[in-house]
Amino acid sequence: MGDGKISYAGIGAAVAGVIGILGIYSHWWESDFFTFNGTADISGQLALGMAIGLFAMGAAYVLISDPQIRRVTGALATLFAVVLTLACVWGLLRTDSIAPTANAAMGLFVSGLGGVLGIAACLLVMRDTAQSEAAQDMPAASDASMASDATGADTT
């Protein structure tokens, strides 16, 4: 981030968190007479916490330029995305405990999509982190030529 480039991977993680939040507050389950949003069950409450965390860590990854902090926020975003996806699967399995005649609704699948998009974005975050670490470990070509000139080695 210090070189003026925007981290699209971090933006993707933040957007995935927002998609997860939107899905949680739409209908996760529908029965004959009632509709339930994601926060009606513990699985949806867990998913809400993970979606907020995914948004926050994605935004932090974009805004903070320190490589160590970016590595931590990228790892936390990955964790939040995986747990968000698992919470959606758990919510799908808990459909019968919400209401005996309840069916899964579109919001549950939208939240799951947010989790899957978050995992994909976090794979890009890990790729960016690995590339930036590799770039820091390799000396610049001008540094290598100056070192060989200083030792008197023939560079031709």
Secondary structure, 3 states (H helix, E strand, C coil): CCCCCCCHHHHHHHHHHHHHHHHHHCEEEECCCCEEEHHHCHHHHHHHHHHHHHHHHHHHHHHCCCHHHHHHHHHHHHHHHHHHHHHHHHHHHCHHHHCCCCEECHHHHHHHHHHHHHHHHHHHHHHHHHHHHHHHHCCCHHHHHHHHHHHCCCCC
